[in-house]
Amino acid sequence: MIEKEFIIENEAGLHARPAARLIKLAGSFLSDISIIRDNKTGNAKSLLSVLALGIYKGTKITVRADGPDEITAMYKISKLIENNFSEED
């Protein structure tokens, strides 16, 4: 299991469009991927679960990946978050 902390810098936070990009990416991995905000944990493969965390600009989150492809998953998710959820590589 690996974890990494992020501060969400995206102007609109993790609303529908960036959340959908994250869920699509997370869903492409076998590993269990969670997003933790304060003491609440959401499944990164579920749009409702992610939106229910109420993540706004400046929110600190932890991404946790646990499974056979956790390192690749964390790398790709880190890139997505660090690029403010833009689809550019």
PyMOL Python script that loads the backbone (N, CA, C, O; Angstrom):
from pymol import cmd

cmd.read_pdbstr("""\
ATOM      1  N   MET A   1       0.848  -1.184   0.000  1.00  0.00           N
ATOM      2  CA  MET A   1       0.000   0.000   0.000  1.00  0.00           C
ATOM      3  C   MET A   1       0.890   1.242   0.000  1.00  0.00           C
ATOM      4  O   MET A   1       1.873   1.316   0.737  1.00  0.00           O
ATOM      5  N   ILE A   2       0.534   2.205  -0.830  1.00  0.00           N
ATOM      6  CA  ILE A   2       1.260   3.474  -0.842  1.00  0.00           C
ATOM      7  C   ILE A   2       0.270   4.628  -0.726  1.00  0.00           C
ATOM      8  O   ILE A   2      -0.883   4.528  -1.146  1.00  0.00           O
ATOM      9  N   GLU A   3       0.748   5.720  -0.148  1.00  0.00           N
ATOM     10  CA  GLU A   3      -0.074   6.913   0.031  1.00  0.00           C
ATOM     11  C   GLU A   3       0.722   8.145  -0.354  1.00  0.00           C
ATOM     12  O   GLU A   3       1.948   8.179  -0.241  1.00  0.00           O
ATOM     13  N   LYS A   4      -0.003   9.154  -0.810  1.00  0.00           N
ATOM     14  CA  LYS A   4       0.637  10.430  -1.128  1.00  0.00           C
ATOM     15  C   LYS A   4      -0.355  11.543  -0.847  1.00  0.00           C
ATOM     16  O   LYS A   4      -1.543  11.425  -1.147  1.00  0.00           O
ATOM     17  N   GLU A   5       0.149  12.633  -0.265  1.00  0.00           N
ATOM     18  CA  GLU A   5      -0.709  13.787   0.031  1.00  0.00           C
ATOM     19  C   GLU A   5      -0.638  14.811  -1.097  1.00  0.00           C
ATOM     20  O   GLU A   5       0.400  14.992  -1.735  1.00  0.00           O
ATOM     21  N   PHE A   6      -1.760  15.468  -1.322  1.00  0.00           N
ATOM     22  CA  PHE A   6      -1.853  16.521  -2.335  1.00  0.00           C
ATOM     23  C   PHE A   6      -2.668  17.675  -1.774  1.00  0.00           C
ATOM     24  O   PHE A   6      -3.527  17.487  -0.912  1.00  0.00           O
ATOM     25  N   ILE A   7      -2.386  18.864  -2.273  1.00  0.00           N
ATOM     26  CA  ILE A   7      -3.263  20.023  -2.054  1.00  0.00           C
ATOM     27  C   ILE A   7      -3.919  20.268  -3.412  1.00  0.00           C
ATOM     28  O   ILE A   7      -3.226  20.443  -4.414  1.00  0.00           O
ATOM     29  N   ILE A   8      -5.246  20.282  -3.445  1.00  0.00           N
ATOM     30  CA  ILE A   8      -5.957  20.492  -4.709  1.00  0.00           C
ATOM     31  C   ILE A   8      -5.844  21.960  -5.105  1.00  0.00           C
ATOM     32  O   ILE A   8      -6.298  22.846  -4.381  1.00  0.00           O
ATOM     33  N   GLU A   9      -5.236  22.204  -6.256  1.00  0.00           N
ATOM     34  CA  GLU A   9      -5.012  23.570  -6.740  1.00  0.00           C
ATOM     35  C   GLU A   9      -6.013  23.976  -7.818  1.00  0.00           C
ATOM     36  O   GLU A   9      -6.095  25.150  -8.179  1.00  0.00           O
ATOM     37  N   ASN A  10      -6.766  23.022  -8.327  1.00  0.00           N
ATOM     38  CA  ASN A  10      -7.752  23.288  -9.372  1.00  0.00           C
ATOM     39  C   ASN A  10      -8.765  24.320  -8.869  1.00  0.00           C
ATOM     40  O   ASN A  10      -9.299  24.175  -7.769  1.00  0.00           O
ATOM     41  N   GLU A  11      -9.032  25.355  -9.662  1.00  0.00           N
ATOM     42  CA  GLU A  11      -9.924  26.444  -9.235  1.00  0.00           C
ATOM     43  C   GLU A  11     -11.266  25.948  -8.703  1.00  0.00           C
ATOM     44  O   GLU A  11     -11.758  26.441  -7.688  1.00  0.00           O
ATOM     45  N   ALA A  12     -11.848  24.983  -9.384  1.00  0.00           N
ATOM     46  CA  ALA A  12     -13.182  24.524  -8.991  1.00  0.00           C
ATOM     47  C   ALA A  12     -13.124  23.335  -8.034  1.00  0.00           C
ATOM     48  O   ALA A  12     -14.162  22.772  -7.685  1.00  0.00           O
ATOM     49  N   GLY A  13     -11.931  22.951  -7.611  1.00  0.00           N
ATOM     50  CA  GLY A  13     -11.818  21.793  -6.726  1.00  0.00           C
ATOM     51  C   GLY A  13     -12.081  20.511  -7.495  1.00  0.00           C
ATOM     52  O   GLY A  13     -11.842  20.431  -8.699  1.00  0.00           O
ATOM     53  N   LEU A  14     -12.567  19.531  -6.795  1.00  0.00           N
ATOM     54  CA  LEU A  14     -12.832  18.239  -7.432  1.00  0.00           C
ATOM     55  C   LEU A  14     -14.333  18.147  -7.719  1.00  0.00           C
ATOM     56  O   LEU A  14     -15.039  17.341  -7.112  1.00  0.00           O
ATOM     57  N   HIS A  15     -14.811  18.974  -8.645  1.00  0.00           N
ATOM     58  CA  HIS A  15     -16.220  18.932  -9.039  1.00  0.00           C
ATOM     59  C   HIS A  15     -16.381  17.891 -10.149  1.00  0.00           C
ATOM     60  O   HIS A  15     -15.457  17.121 -10.411  1.00  0.00           O
ATOM     61  N   ALA A  16     -17.518  17.861 -10.785  1.00  0.00           N
ATOM     62  CA  ALA A  16     -17.878  16.770 -11.703  1.00  0.00           C
ATOM     63  C   ALA A  16     -16.849  16.457 -12.788  1.00  0.00           C
ATOM     64  O   ALA A  16     -16.475  15.296 -12.949  1.00  0.00           O
ATOM     65  N   ARG A  17     -16.384  17.448 -13.530  1.00  0.00           N
ATOM     66  CA  ARG A  17     -15.506  17.139 -14.663  1.00  0.00           C
ATOM     67  C   ARG A  17     -14.143  16.590 -14.229  1.00  0.00           C
ATOM     68  O   ARG A  17     -13.746  15.528 -14.707  1.00  0.00           O
ATOM     69  N   PRO A  18     -13.404  17.282 -13.329  1.00  0.00           N
ATOM     70  CA  PRO A  18     -12.134  16.696 -12.899  1.00  0.00           C
ATOM     71  C   PRO A  18     -12.321  15.386 -12.139  1.00  0.00           C
ATOM     72  O   PRO A  18     -11.495  14.481 -12.252  1.00  0.00           O
ATOM     73  N   ALA A  19     -13.393  15.281 -11.371  1.00  0.00           N
ATOM     74  CA  ALA A  19     -13.654  14.032 -10.645  1.00  0.00           C
ATOM     75  C   ALA A  19     -13.878  12.896 -11.634  1.00  0.00           C
ATOM     76  O   ALA A  19     -13.412  11.779 -11.413  1.00  0.00           O
ATOM     77  N   ALA A  20     -14.587  13.173 -12.721  1.00  0.00           N
ATOM     78  CA  ALA A  20     -14.838  12.141 -13.736  1.00  0.00           C
ATOM     79  C   ALA A  20     -13.530  11.677 -14.371  1.00  0.00           C
ATOM     80  O   ALA A  20     -13.366  10.489 -14.651  1.00  0.00           O
ATOM     81  N   ARG A  21     -12.597  12.606 -14.601  1.00  0.00           N
ATOM     82  CA  ARG A  21     -11.286  12.227 -15.152  1.00  0.00           C
ATOM     83  C   ARG A  21     -10.535  11.321 -14.174  1.00  0.00           C
ATOM     84  O   ARG A  21      -9.924  10.328 -14.570  1.00  0.00           O
ATOM     85  N   LEU A  22     -10.593  11.683 -12.895  1.00  0.00           N
ATOM     86  CA  LEU A  22      -9.922  10.883 -11.870  1.00  0.00           C
ATOM     87  C   LEU A  22     -10.529   9.482 -11.784  1.00  0.00           C
ATOM     88  O   LEU A  22      -9.801   8.493 -11.696  1.00  0.00           O
ATOM     89  N   ILE A  23     -11.845   9.398 -11.810  1.00  0.00           N
ATOM     90  CA  ILE A  23     -12.529   8.101 -11.704  1.00  0.00           C
ATOM     91  C   ILE A  23     -12.223   7.221 -12.905  1.00  0.00           C
ATOM     92  O   ILE A  23     -11.999   6.019 -12.764  1.00  0.00           O
ATOM     93  N   LYS A  24     -12.214   7.827 -14.089  1.00  0.00           N
ATOM     94  CA  LYS A  24     -11.891   7.069 -15.297  1.00  0.00           C
ATOM     95  C   LYS A  24     -10.479   6.488 -15.203  1.00  0.00           C
ATOM     96  O   LYS A  24     -10.251   5.327 -15.543  1.00  0.00           O
ATOM     97  N   LEU A  25      -9.542   7.307 -14.740  1.00  0.00           N
ATOM     98  CA  LEU A  25      -8.161   6.857 -14.598  1.00  0.00           C
ATOM     99  C   LEU A  25      -8.060   5.782 -13.513  1.00  0.00           C
ATOM    100  O   LEU A  25      -7.457   4.732 -13.736  1.00  0.00           O
ATOM    101  N   ALA A  26      -8.639   6.036 -12.357  1.00  0.00           N
ATOM    102  CA  ALA A  26      -8.575   5.071 -11.245  1.00  0.00           C
ATOM    103  C   ALA A  26      -9.189   3.736 -11.645  1.00  0.00           C
ATOM    104  O   ALA A  26      -8.698   2.677 -11.254  1.00  0.00           O
ATOM    105  N   GLY A  27     -10.261   3.792 -12.424  1.00  0.00           N
ATOM    106  CA  GLY A  27     -10.948   2.580 -12.858  1.00  0.00           C
ATOM    107  C   GLY A  27     -10.142   1.726 -13.814  1.00  0.00           C
ATOM    108  O   GLY A  27     -10.490   0.571 -14.061  1.00  0.00           O
ATOM    109  N   SER A  28      -9.064   2.284 -14.357  1.00  0.00           N
ATOM    110  CA  SER A  28      -8.244   1.524 -15.306  1.00  0.00           C
ATOM    111  C   SER A  28      -7.200   0.655 -14.591  1.00  0.00           C
ATOM    112  O   SER A  28      -6.443  -0.066 -15.239  1.00  0.00           O
ATOM    113  N   PHE A  29      -7.164   0.724 -13.262  1.00  0.00           N
ATOM    114  CA  PHE A  29      -6.197  -0.060 -12.487  1.00  0.00           C
ATOM    115  C   PHE A  29      -6.889  -1.139 -11.673  1.00  0.00           C
ATOM    116  O   PHE A  29      -8.054  -1.001 -11.298  1.00  0.00           O
ATOM    117  N   LEU A  30      -6.163  -2.213 -11.405  1.00  0.00           N
ATOM    118  CA  LEU A  30      -6.686  -3.306 -10.577  1.00  0.00           C
ATOM    119  C   LEU A  30      -6.674  -2.947  -9.093  1.00  0.00           C
ATOM    120  O   LEU A  30      -7.497  -3.440  -8.321  1.00  0.00           O
ATOM    121  N   SER A  31      -5.739  -2.090  -8.702  1.00  0.00           N
ATOM    122  CA  SER A  31      -5.581  -1.725  -7.292  1.00  0.00           C
ATOM    123  C   SER A  31      -6.815  -1.016  -6.748  1.00  0.00           C
ATOM    124  O   SER A  31      -7.561  -0.375  -7.488  1.00  0.00           O
ATOM    125  N   ASP A  32      -7.013  -1.145  -5.432  1.00  0.00           N
ATOM    126  CA  ASP A  32      -8.023  -0.348  -4.743  1.00  0.00           C
ATOM    127  C   ASP A  32      -7.437   1.044  -4.570  1.00  0.00           C
ATOM    128  O   ASP A  32      -6.312   1.191  -4.093  1.00  0.00           O
ATOM    129  N   ILE A  33      -8.189   2.058  -4.954  1.00  0.00           N
ATOM    130  CA  ILE A  33      -7.701   3.433  -4.861  1.00  0.00           C
ATOM    131  C   ILE A  33      -8.715   4.249  -4.056  1.00  0.00           C
ATOM    132  O   ILE A  33      -9.902   4.292  -4.381  1.00  0.00           O
ATOM    133  N   SER A  34      -8.215   4.892  -3.001  1.00  0.00           N
ATOM    134  CA  SER A  34      -9.077   5.674  -2.117  1.00  0.00           C
ATOM    135  C   SER A  34      -8.584   7.104  -2.047  1.00  0.00           C
ATOM    136  O   SER A  34      -7.403   7.391  -2.243  1.00  0.00           O
ATOM    137  N   ILE A  35      -9.527   7.996  -1.760  1.00  0.00           N
ATOM    138  CA  ILE A  35      -9.197   9.394  -1.497  1.00  0.00           C
ATOM    139  C   ILE A  35      -9.660   9.682  -0.082  1.00  0.00           C
ATOM    140  O   ILE A  35     -10.800   9.399   0.288  1.00  0.00           O
ATOM    141  N   ILE A  36      -8.757  10.248   0.700  1.00  0.00           N
ATOM    142  CA  ILE A  36      -9.065  10.515   2.103  1.00  0.00           C
ATOM    143  C   ILE A  36      -9.004  12.021   2.334  1.00  0.00           C
ATOM    144  O   ILE A  36      -8.019  12.678   1.998  1.00  0.00           O
ATOM    145  N   ARG A  37     -10.066  12.546   2.907  1.00  0.00           N
ATOM    146  CA  ARG A  37     -10.116  13.964   3.294  1.00  0.00           C
ATOM    147  C   ARG A  37     -10.547  14.009   4.747  1.00  0.00           C
ATOM    148  O   ARG A  37     -11.609  13.500   5.105  1.00  0.00           O
ATOM    149  N   ASP A  38      -9.719  14.619   5.582  1.00  0.00           N
ATOM    150  CA  ASP A  38      -9.961  14.632   7.021  1.00  0.00           C
ATOM    151  C   ASP A  38     -10.129  13.191   7.480  1.00  0.00           C
ATOM    152  O   ASP A  38      -9.198  12.398   7.343  1.00  0.00           O
ATOM    153  N   ASN A  39     -11.270  12.834   8.011  1.00  0.00           N
ATOM    154  CA  ASN A  39     -11.460  11.449   8.467  1.00  0.00           C
ATOM    155  C   ASN A  39     -12.454  10.691   7.589  1.00  0.00           C
ATOM    156  O   ASN A  39     -12.975   9.647   7.983  1.00  0.00           O
ATOM    157  N   LYS A  40     -12.713  11.231   6.389  1.00  0.00           N
ATOM    158  CA  LYS A  40     -13.635  10.558   5.462  1.00  0.00           C
ATOM    159  C   LYS A  40     -12.855   9.936   4.314  1.00  0.00           C
ATOM    160  O   LYS A  40     -11.923  10.538   3.783  1.00  0.00           O
ATOM    161  N   THR A  41     -13.245   8.727   3.940  1.00  0.00           N
ATOM    162  CA  THR A  41     -12.585   8.023   2.841  1.00  0.00           C
ATOM    163  C   THR A  41     -13.591   7.754   1.736  1.00  0.00           C
ATOM    164  O   THR A  41     -14.708   7.302   1.991  1.00  0.00           O
ATOM    165  N   GLY A  42     -13.179   8.042   0.495  1.00  0.00           N
ATOM    166  CA  GLY A  42     -14.027   7.781  -0.662  1.00  0.00           C
ATOM    167  C   GLY A  42     -13.338   6.846  -1.629  1.00  0.00           C
ATOM    168  O   GLY A  42     -12.111   6.833  -1.732  1.00  0.00           O
ATOM    169  N   ASN A  43     -14.126   6.069  -2.332  1.00  0.00           N
ATOM    170  CA  ASN A  43     -13.621   5.170  -3.370  1.00  0.00           C
ATOM    171  C   ASN A  43     -13.340   6.004  -4.617  1.00  0.00           C
ATOM    172  O   ASN A  43     -14.245   6.634  -5.165  1.00  0.00           O
ATOM    173  N   ALA A  44     -12.078   6.008  -5.065  1.00  0.00           N
ATOM    174  CA  ALA A  44     -11.696   6.835  -6.210  1.00  0.00           C
ATOM    175  C   ALA A  44     -12.274   6.329  -7.525  1.00  0.00           C
ATOM    176  O   ALA A  44     -12.109   6.971  -8.562  1.00  0.00           O
ATOM    177  N   LYS A  45     -12.954   5.177  -7.490  1.00  0.00           N
ATOM    178  CA  LYS A  45     -13.576   4.642  -8.706  1.00  0.00           C
ATOM    179  C   LYS A  45     -15.076   4.947  -8.758  1.00  0.00           C
ATOM    180  O   LYS A  45     -15.772   4.498  -9.668  1.00  0.00           O
ATOM    181  N   SER A  46     -15.572   5.714  -7.773  1.00  0.00           N
ATOM    182  CA  SER A  46     -16.999   6.039  -7.681  1.00  0.00           C
ATOM    183  C   SER A  46     -17.201   7.552  -7.668  1.00  0.00           C
ATOM    184  O   SER A  46     -16.739   8.245  -6.761  1.00  0.00           O
ATOM    185  N   LEU A  47     -17.898   8.055  -8.690  1.00  0.00           N
ATOM    186  CA  LEU A  47     -18.130   9.499  -8.792  1.00  0.00           C
ATOM    187  C   LEU A  47     -18.852  10.041  -7.558  1.00  0.00           C
ATOM    188  O   LEU A  47     -18.433  11.053  -6.995  1.00  0.00           O
ATOM    189  N   LEU A  48     -19.918   9.391  -7.136  1.00  0.00           N
ATOM    190  CA  LEU A  48     -20.668   9.870  -5.969  1.00  0.00           C
ATOM    191  C   LEU A  48     -19.810   9.867  -4.721  1.00  0.00           C
ATOM    192  O   LEU A  48     -19.887  10.787  -3.907  1.00  0.00           O
ATOM    193  N   SER A  49     -18.996   8.842  -4.567  1.00  0.00           N
ATOM    194  CA  SER A  49     -18.119   8.728  -3.405  1.00  0.00           C
ATOM    195  C   SER A  49     -17.117   9.877  -3.362  1.00  0.00           C
ATOM    196  O   SER A  49     -16.863  10.442  -2.299  1.00  0.00           O
ATOM    197  N   VAL A  50     -16.547  10.223  -4.513  1.00  0.00           N
ATOM    198  CA  VAL A  50     -15.563  11.317  -4.581  1.00  0.00           C
ATOM    199  C   VAL A  50     -16.252  12.667  -4.361  1.00  0.00           C
ATOM    200  O   VAL A  50     -15.759  13.494  -3.595  1.00  0.00           O
ATOM    201  N   LEU A  51     -17.380  12.892  -5.022  1.00  0.00           N
ATOM    202  CA  LEU A  51     -18.082  14.168  -4.877  1.00  0.00           C
ATOM    203  C   LEU A  51     -18.564  14.382  -3.444  1.00  0.00           C
ATOM    204  O   LEU A  51     -18.606  15.518  -2.972  1.00  0.00           O
ATOM    205  N   ALA A  52     -18.926  13.309  -2.749  1.00  0.00           N
ATOM    206  CA  ALA A  52     -19.418  13.402  -1.376  1.00  0.00           C
ATOM    207  C   ALA A  52     -18.346  13.892  -0.405  1.00  0.00           C
ATOM    208  O   ALA A  52     -18.665  14.335   0.698  1.00  0.00           O
ATOM    209  N   LEU A  53     -17.074  13.816  -0.809  1.00  0.00           N
ATOM    210  CA  LEU A  53     -15.997  14.286   0.070  1.00  0.00           C
ATOM    211  C   LEU A  53     -15.916  15.817   0.118  1.00  0.00           C
ATOM    212  O   LEU A  53     -15.286  16.379   1.015  1.00  0.00           O
ATOM    213  N   GLY A  54     -16.551  16.487  -0.841  1.00  0.00           N
ATOM    214  CA  GLY A  54     -16.570  17.956  -0.843  1.00  0.00           C
ATOM    215  C   GLY A  54     -15.178  18.563  -0.918  1.00  0.00           C
ATOM    216  O   GLY A  54     -14.776  19.313  -0.028  1.00  0.00           O
ATOM    217  N   ILE A  55     -14.451  18.247  -1.961  1.00  0.00           N
ATOM    218  CA  ILE A  55     -13.068  18.708  -2.105  1.00  0.00           C
ATOM    219  C   ILE A  55     -13.028  19.994  -2.930  1.00  0.00           C
ATOM    220  O   ILE A  55     -13.394  20.008  -4.106  1.00  0.00           O
ATOM    221  N   TYR A  56     -12.576  21.073  -2.289  1.00  0.00           N
ATOM    222  CA  TYR A  56     -12.498  22.383  -2.926  1.00  0.00           C
ATOM    223  C   TYR A  56     -11.040  22.784  -3.114  1.00  0.00           C
ATOM    224  O   TYR A  56     -10.134  22.106  -2.630  1.00  0.00           O
ATOM    225  N   LYS A  57     -10.823  23.884  -3.816  1.00  0.00           N
ATOM    226  CA  LYS A  57      -9.457  24.395  -3.997  1.00  0.00           C
ATOM    227  C   LYS A  57      -8.829  24.626  -2.626  1.00  0.00           C
ATOM    228  O   LYS A  57      -9.450  25.204  -1.734  1.00  0.00           O
ATOM    229  N   GLY A  58      -7.588  24.166  -2.472  1.00  0.00           N
ATOM    230  CA  GLY A  58      -6.872  24.334  -1.213  1.00  0.00           C
ATOM    231  C   GLY A  58      -7.065  23.180  -0.236  1.00  0.00           C
ATOM    232  O   GLY A  58      -6.423  23.149   0.813  1.00  0.00           O
ATOM    233  N   THR A  59      -7.943  22.228  -0.566  1.00  0.00           N
ATOM    234  CA  THR A  59      -8.191  21.078   0.298  1.00  0.00           C
ATOM    235  C   THR A  59      -7.018  20.113   0.235  1.00  0.00           C
ATOM    236  O   THR A  59      -6.499  19.816  -0.841  1.00  0.00           O
ATOM    237  N   LYS A  60      -6.603  19.626   1.406  1.00  0.00           N
ATOM    238  CA  LYS A  60      -5.543  18.615   1.456  1.00  0.00           C
ATOM    239  C   LYS A  60      -6.203  17.236   1.430  1.00  0.00           C
ATOM    240  O   LYS A  60      -7.095  16.937   2.224  1.00  0.00           O
ATOM    241  N   ILE A  61      -5.739  16.409   0.495  1.00  0.00           N
ATOM    242  CA  ILE A  61      -6.256  15.043   0.404  1.00  0.00           C
ATOM    243  C   ILE A  61      -5.084  14.063   0.416  1.00  0.00           C
ATOM    244  O   ILE A  61      -3.940  14.426   0.142  1.00  0.00           O
ATOM    245  N   THR A  62      -5.403  12.825   0.739  1.00  0.00           N
ATOM    246  CA  THR A  62      -4.430  11.742   0.636  1.00  0.00           C
ATOM    247  C   THR A  62      -4.989  10.732  -0.349  1.00  0.00           C
ATOM    248  O   THR A  62      -6.151  10.339  -0.256  1.00  0.00           O
ATOM    249  N   VAL A  63      -4.163  10.317  -1.287  1.00  0.00           N
ATOM    250  CA  VAL A  63      -4.554   9.255  -2.218  1.00  0.00           C
ATOM    251  C   VAL A  63      -3.842   7.992  -1.756  1.00  0.00           C
ATOM    252  O   VAL A  63      -2.635   8.000  -1.514  1.00  0.00           O
ATOM    253  N   ARG A  64      -4.601   6.908  -1.636  1.00  0.00           N
ATOM    254  CA  ARG A  64      -4.058   5.619  -1.207  1.00  0.00           C
ATOM    255  C   ARG A  64      -4.312   4.592  -2.301  1.00  0.00           C
ATOM    256  O   ARG A  64      -5.440   4.446  -2.771  1.00  0.00           O
ATOM    257  N   ALA A  65      -3.275   3.890  -2.700  1.00  0.00           N
ATOM    258  CA  ALA A  65      -3.408   2.817  -3.693  1.00  0.00           C
ATOM    259  C   ALA A  65      -2.887   1.532  -3.067  1.00  0.00           C
ATOM    260  O   ALA A  65      -1.831   1.514  -2.435  1.00  0.00           O
ATOM    261  N   ASP A  66      -3.645   0.459  -3.254  1.00  0.00           N
ATOM    262  CA  ASP A  66      -3.284  -0.822  -2.663  1.00  0.00           C
ATOM    263  C   ASP A  66      -3.629  -1.931  -3.647  1.00  0.00           C
ATOM    264  O   ASP A  66      -4.803  -2.204  -3.898  1.00  0.00           O
ATOM    265  N   GLY A  67      -2.603  -2.570  -4.202  1.00  0.00           N
ATOM    266  CA  GLY A  67      -2.862  -3.658  -5.137  1.00  0.00           C
ATOM    267  C   GLY A  67      -1.687  -3.911  -6.056  1.00  0.00           C
ATOM    268  O   GLY A  67      -0.608  -3.349  -5.868  1.00  0.00           O
ATOM    269  N   PRO A  68      -1.897  -4.759  -7.052  1.00  0.00           N
ATOM    270  CA  PRO A  68      -0.794  -5.210  -7.908  1.00  0.00           C
ATOM    271  C   PRO A  68      -0.178  -4.130  -8.788  1.00  0.00           C
ATOM    272  O   PRO A  68       0.984  -4.246  -9.178  1.00  0.00           O
ATOM    273  N   ASP A  69      -0.936  -3.077  -9.108  1.00  0.00           N
ATOM    274  CA  ASP A  69      -0.399  -2.019  -9.965  1.00  0.00           C
ATOM    275  C   ASP A  69      -0.397  -0.664  -9.244  1.00  0.00           C
ATOM    276  O   ASP A  69      -0.548   0.387  -9.867  1.00  0.00           O
ATOM    277  N   GLU A  70      -0.223  -0.715  -7.914  1.00  0.00           N
ATOM    278  CA  GLU A  70      -0.338   0.501  -7.093  1.00  0.00           C
ATOM    279  C   GLU A  70       0.695   1.577  -7.452  1.00  0.00           C
ATOM    280  O   GLU A  70       0.391   2.768  -7.389  1.00  0.00           O
ATOM    281  N   ILE A  71       1.905   1.168  -7.827  1.00  0.00           N
ATOM    282  CA  ILE A  71       2.944   2.156  -8.142  1.00  0.00           C
ATOM    283  C   ILE A  71       2.594   2.906  -9.426  1.00  0.00           C
ATOM    284  O   ILE A  71       2.694   4.132  -9.479  1.00  0.00           O
ATOM    285  N   THR A  72       2.187   2.173 -10.453  1.00  0.00           N
ATOM    286  CA  THR A  72       1.774   2.812 -11.710  1.00  0.00           C
ATOM    287  C   THR A  72       0.547   3.684 -11.483  1.00  0.00           C
ATOM    288  O   THR A  72       0.473   4.801 -11.996  1.00  0.00           O
ATOM    289  N   ALA A  73      -0.413   3.180 -10.720  1.00  0.00           N
ATOM    290  CA  ALA A  73      -1.637   3.936 -10.431  1.00  0.00           C
ATOM    291  C   ALA A  73      -1.296   5.252  -9.742  1.00  0.00           C
ATOM    292  O   ALA A  73      -1.801   6.306 -10.131  1.00  0.00           O
ATOM    293  N   MET A  74      -0.446   5.198  -8.725  1.00  0.00           N
ATOM    294  CA  MET A  74      -0.090   6.410  -7.988  1.00  0.00           C
ATOM    295  C   MET A  74       0.649   7.396  -8.890  1.00  0.00           C
ATOM    296  O   MET A  74       0.416   8.603  -8.814  1.00  0.00           O
ATOM    297  N   TYR A  75       1.525   6.896  -9.728  1.00  0.00           N
ATOM    298  CA  TYR A  75       2.264   7.763 -10.651  1.00  0.00           C
ATOM    299  C   TYR A  75       1.298   8.508 -11.574  1.00  0.00           C
ATOM    300  O   TYR A  75       1.380   9.728 -11.715  1.00  0.00           O
ATOM    301  N   LYS A  76       0.384   7.767 -12.199  1.00  0.00           N
ATOM    302  CA  LYS A  76      -0.547   8.380 -13.167  1.00  0.00           C
ATOM    303  C   LYS A  76      -1.510   9.352 -12.471  1.00  0.00           C
ATOM    304  O   LYS A  76      -1.791  10.428 -12.999  1.00  0.00           O
ATOM    305  N   ILE A  77      -2.012   8.977 -11.297  1.00  0.00           N
ATOM    306  CA  ILE A  77      -2.940   9.842 -10.563  1.00  0.00           C
ATOM    307  C   ILE A  77      -2.213  11.099 -10.089  1.00  0.00           C
ATOM    308  O   ILE A  77      -2.776  12.193 -10.122  1.00  0.00           O
ATOM    309  N   SER A  78      -0.965  10.945  -9.648  1.00  0.00           N
ATOM    310  CA  SER A  78      -0.164  12.105  -9.239  1.00  0.00           C
ATOM    311  C   SER A  78      -0.013  13.089 -10.391  1.00  0.00           C
ATOM    312  O   SER A  78      -0.174  14.296 -10.213  1.00  0.00           O
ATOM    313  N   LYS A  79       0.297  12.564 -11.576  1.00  0.00           N
ATOM    314  CA  LYS A  79       0.447  13.421 -12.758  1.00  0.00           C
ATOM    315  C   LYS A  79      -0.856  14.174 -13.046  1.00  0.00           C
ATOM    316  O   LYS A  79      -0.837  15.369 -13.339  1.00  0.00           O
ATOM    317  N   LEU A  80      -1.987  13.465 -12.962  1.00  0.00           N
ATOM    318  CA  LEU A  80      -3.283  14.091 -13.234  1.00  0.00           C
ATOM    319  C   LEU A  80      -3.553  15.231 -12.251  1.00  0.00           C
ATOM    320  O   LEU A  80      -3.942  16.326 -12.658  1.00  0.00           O
ATOM    321  N   ILE A  81      -3.348  14.975 -10.973  1.00  0.00           N
ATOM    322  CA  ILE A  81      -3.603  16.000  -9.953  1.00  0.00           C
ATOM    323  C   ILE A  81      -2.624  17.159 -10.098  1.00  0.00           C
ATOM    324  O   ILE A  81      -3.024  18.322 -10.034  1.00  0.00           O
ATOM    325  N   GLU A  82      -1.335  16.848 -10.295  1.00  0.00           N
ATOM    326  CA  GLU A  82      -0.337  17.908 -10.409  1.00  0.00           C
ATOM    327  C   GLU A  82      -0.531  18.762 -11.660  1.00  0.00           C
ATOM    328  O   GLU A  82      -0.093  19.912 -11.694  1.00  0.00           O
ATOM    329  N   ASN A  83      -1.182  18.215 -12.688  1.00  0.00           N
ATOM    330  CA  ASN A  83      -1.504  18.985 -13.908  1.00  0.00           C
ATOM    331  C   ASN A  83      -2.898  19.623 -13.814  1.00  0.00           C
ATOM    332  O   ASN A  83      -3.482  19.999 -14.830  1.00  0.00           O
ATOM    333  N   ASN A  84      -3.423  19.742 -12.590  1.00  0.00           N
ATOM    334  CA  ASN A  84      -4.743  20.338 -12.346  1.00  0.00           C
ATOM    335  C   ASN A  84      -5.842  19.687 -13.182  1.00  0.00           C
ATOM    336  O   ASN A  84      -6.755  20.359 -13.662  1.00  0.00           O
ATOM    337  N   PHE A  85      -5.738  18.375 -13.347  1.00  0.00           N
ATOM    338  CA  PHE A  85      -6.761  17.568 -14.014  1.00  0.00           C
ATOM    339  C   PHE A  85      -6.909  17.877 -15.494  1.00  0.00           C
ATOM    340  O   PHE A  85      -7.925  17.539 -16.102  1.00  0.00           O
ATOM    341  N   SER A  86      -5.891  18.523 -16.082  1.00  0.00           N
ATOM    342  CA  SER A  86      -5.946  18.733 -17.519  1.00  0.00           C
ATOM    343  C   SER A  86      -5.567  17.414 -18.186  1.00  0.00           C
ATOM    344  O   SER A  86      -4.883  16.583 -17.588  1.00  0.00           O
ATOM    345  N   GLU A  87      -6.008  17.229 -19.412  1.00  0.00           N
ATOM    346  CA  GLU A  87      -5.772  15.959 -20.089  1.00  0.00           C
ATOM    347  C   GLU A  87      -4.440  15.934 -20.827  1.00  0.00           C
ATOM    348  O   GLU A  87      -4.109  14.956 -21.497  1.00  0.00           O
ATOM    349  N   GLU A  88      -3.683  17.012 -20.698  1.00  0.00           N
ATOM    350  CA  GLU A  88      -2.377  17.058 -21.354  1.00  0.00           C
ATOM    351  C   GLU A  88      -1.393  16.216 -20.583  1.00  0.00           C
ATOM    352  O   GLU A  88      -1.481  16.103 -19.361  1.00  0.00           O
ATOM    353  N   ASP A  89      -0.442  15.615 -21.305  1.00  0.00           N
ATOM    354  CA  ASP A  89       0.600  14.822 -20.640  1.00  0.00           C
ATOM    355  C   ASP A  89       1.772  15.705 -20.258  1.00  0.00           C
ATOM    356  O   ASP A  89       2.750  15.221 -19.687  1.00  0.00           O
TER     357      ASP A  89
END
""", "prot")
cmd.dss("prot")
cmd.show_as("cartoon", "prot")
cmd.util.cbc("prot")
cmd.orient("prot")
